[in-house]
């Protein structure tokens, strides 16, 4: 089943790696991308997604702040927080907002069960 996914990361390379890895698992997936939280909110206002992947460290709002904003209007979107920062506090906050947590670097094994 094809999925429409939102990839939010300030690193274009990180978005490319994530996209390539997802396509190995779910080749029919479609994507929209954003480089920061504000751009992501604009994309979310214009499209419906099955899943979103949010980087934690971004300019402007963090991925966690973006997640909090998303949850104000969308409780259904499946969201995963991506970060190399594995602090328990961040993981707990993401979990409290009903988001999954994936440690960077991203690889196929970490994503296989999600898609």
Secondary structure, DSSP 4 states (H G I P E B T S, - for coil): ---EEEEE-S-HHHHHHHHHHHHHH-TT-EEEEESSHHHHHHHHHH---SEEEEESS-SSS-HHHHHHHHHHH-SSSEEEEEES---HHHHHHHHHTTEEEEESSP-HHHHHTT-
